[in-house]
Amino acid sequence: MPTLVVELNGDSVHEIRAPDRFSASGPFPIAFENRGRSTHVHIHFDDDLNRVASVDETNHFVDDEATRHVHVSVSAADLREPIRGKLKIVTGYGSETRYVDVQIDPPADAEADTVAVDETFTKPPERPPETPTRQRIENALDRFVERGGVPAALLALVAVVAGIAVALTIDSAIVSLAVGGVIAVSVIAALLAVW
């Protein structure tokens, strides 16, 4: 997508530098590159261009030494021959004006943009058969052993047995809750290691 680059405040205040001609065959951005102090820019398409090109707003503020992009919409779907016209760019509340000859070309042939799709892509992919439960358990145990889960399971088992022994010995509700929390964390950790 071509971009119309317009330089503002290059060598002097409100100066506008833009190409004499610009052409596009669809929507395009205008890049206002401000080389100096902040400024207001007004843009306007003449009657011929206004039939196919438009912008959301015609007045734009460009900050100090910043770039502001303005999107130009083009409705050229039914365009059969190029449309030519002038884009008027004004800064400094009318103190500087620049005109750019703009040409909007008809869009490329629609058939050139089409893509042939193989019939096999129009059908949903076949799902592989679901793994049997026994195979999933064996795979989970293999992963458990590969990831070093055996020492962790033994440590968790020791922690659970020690926690239950302490809870039964002390016979306190707070200790029982703490042991329940440890058991829950151990079980969750073991399940995460497996899956």
MONOR-V264282 format. One line per field, one symbol per residue. ss: DSSP state (H for helix, E for strand, L for the rest). psi: psi as a letter, one per 20 degrees, with the letter a starting at -180 (. if undefined). A space follows every 10 residues. Layout:
ss->???
psi->???
//
This chain:
ss->LLEEEEEELL LLLLLEEELL EEEELLLEEE EEEELLLLEE EEEEELHHHH LLEELLLLEE EELLLLEEEE EEEELLLLLL LLEEEEEEEE EHHHLEEEEE EEEELLLLLH HHHLLLLLHH HHLLLLLLLL LLHHHHHHHH HHHHHHLLHH HHHHHHHHHH HHHHHHHHHH LLHHHHHHHH HHHHHHHHHH HHHHL
psi->pqpopppqkf hrpjqppqqh qqqrjaqqqp ooopicqqqp ppqpprgghi hiqqqgqipq pprplrpppp poqpnkhjph qqpqappppp rklihpqqpp oppoqqqqph hhiqpppqhh iiqqqpqqqp pqgghhgggg hghgghjkig hhggghgghg ggggggghgh lqhghggggh gggggggggg hhhg.
//
